[in-house]
Amino acid sequence: MLKQVAEGVLIHESEFCQSNAVVVHGRAGVLLIDPGVLGDEMAALADDLRELGQPVVAGFSTHPHWDHLLWHARFGAAPRYGTARGAAFVRDRLSDPGAKARIAAQLIPPDIAGQVPLDLMGLITGLPAETAQIPWDGPEVRIIEHQAHAPGHAALLIEERGVLVAGDMLSDVLIPMLDLNAADPIEDYLAALRLLEGVAGDVDVLVPGHGSIGGADQVQARIDQDRAYVDALRDAHVPSDPRVGPSAKSGWEWVSDVHAGQLQGLARG
Ligand SMILES: [Zn+2]
């Protein structure tokens, strides 16, 4: 079910990890950002759009992780964009024939693996580096690329609607998940937070890739919370964060494993 979060901007929340697919109305159809995870949910979203008489005219993938790279045949053959760096990473990862089977076996939780359609995964066109906006006939969508969480990660600012689509940044349920393969994951993450802080004043509605939609007051609050977590990691303190440990929301206990992995990964690095 689609829920409007701002004029012409709707979201569909998945059962999987509170993932948010974002629909933006344009002149001739919609832009679909991170379409979803489960096959039947994406099919239902396609039905909803058909009922609204809104074809998908463009797609965008915020970053090259499997849960942000999916697509359903019923969305049609619109161009699906990502950053150049993100698209190159996907191409590389999917270049060998066993890649999808490996993703299904190693990355997708076993309880949903059979419900995630992988045939159209990752067919992303990289926009040339430094592209400022998504090329489409609708409200301007500014691409805010940064190196945190995943190579070529992009947040999107729909300025005239006051909406920030944050990808896997600024979640109320996920701690900052660093790209531990990067040369300086901590500094990258802090730089990304500064970049997002630079647009925080323009945001009335914050849409994280996973988690709850936030209002204007949530943008700076989540930036502060994420920065405190990353600062603590950098200073080799164990961050105390409500998103991990006994106070974490039920169903999100796995975040504590990510947290432990980051403490370990950084200690090794
Ligand atoms: Zn994600």
Residues whose N, C-alpha, C, O or C-beta is under 5 A from the ligand:
A	BS01	ZN	D67 D168 G209
